[in-house]
Amino acid sequence: MPADKIAHEISRDAYAKAIGDLVLNYIDEFHPNELSPLAEFEAFHTLCKIKTILDSDGLEDRECFCRIDRIIKALGESGIYTHRHDS
């Protein structure tokens, strides 16, 4: 990975951490009973997407690359990113 891309990733990660901390501080103002159902719903929805992908008969490659790629996409759509399959 080129040095400028690494620097951008580090900078982006630092901003994400700072913004995440601000958001968590804001969330702390809520009662846990208000946020828990929302978080659980999002987690369940993501798991349902992953299960649907894994159960798909239309994805038959031996190494399951298509399944993994779609799982990563489903996670990304939920705001959970991985650099594992970056091009």
C-alpha positions in Angstrom: 0.0 0.0 0.0 1.5 3.4 -0.9 2.6 5.7 1.9 0.0 8.4 1.0 -2.8 5.9 1.2 -1.6 4.7 4.6 -1.4 8.3 5.8 -4.9 8.9 4.6 -6.1 5.7 6.3 -4.5 6.7 9.6 -5.9 10.2 9.4 -9.4 8.8 8.6 -9.1 6.3 11.5 -8.2 9.1 13.8 -11.2 11.2 12.7 -13.4 8.2 13.0 -12.2 7.6 16.5 -12.8 11.2 17.5 -16.2 11.3 16.0 -17.0 7.9 17.6 -16.1 9.3 21.0 -18.3 12.3 20.5 -21.2 10.1 19.4 -20.7 7.8 22.4 -20.7 10.8 24.7 -24.0 11.9 23.2 -25.4 8.4 23.4 -24.5 8.2 27.1 -27.2 10.8 27.6 -29.9 8.3 26.5 -31.3 5.6 28.8 -29.9 2.2 27.8 -33.4 0.8 27.4 -33.9 3.3 24.5 -30.8 2.3 22.5 -30.6 -1.4 23.2 -33.6 -2.4 21.0 -32.3 -0.3 18.1 -28.8 -1.9 18.3 -30.3 -5.3 18.6 -32.5 -4.8 15.6 -29.6 -3.6 13.4 -27.5 -6.6 14.5 -30.3 -9.0 13.9 -31.0 -7.5 10.5 -27.3 -7.8 9.5 -27.2 -11.5 10.7 -30.3 -12.2 8.6 -28.6 -10.7 5.5 -25.5 -12.9 6.1 -27.6 -16.0 6.6 -29.5 -15.4 3.4 -26.2 -15.0 1.5 -24.8 -18.2 3.0 -28.0 -20.1 2.2 -28.0 -18.9 -1.4 -27.9 -21.7 -3.9 -26.9 -19.3 -6.6 -23.4 -18.9 -5.3 -21.6 -22.1 -6.0 -17.9 -21.2 -6.3 -15.7 -23.7 -4.6 -13.8 -21.2 -2.4 -17.0 -19.3 -1.5 -15.5 -16.0 -2.7 -18.9 -14.7 -3.8 -20.5 -15.5 -0.5 -17.6 -13.8 1.4 -17.7 -10.8 -0.9 -21.5 -10.4 -0.3 -21.1 -10.8 3.5 -18.5 -8.1 3.5 -20.8 -5.9 1.5 -23.7 -6.6 3.9 -21.4 -5.7 6.8 -20.3 -2.5 5.0 -23.9 -1.5 4.5 -24.3 -1.8 8.2 -21.3 0.4 8.8 -18.9 -2.4 9.7 -16.0 -2.1 7.3 -13.1 -4.4 6.7 -9.9 -3.9 4.6 -9.7 -7.6 4.0 -11.1 -7.5 0.4 -10.0 -3.9 -0.6 -8.8 -3.8 -4.2 
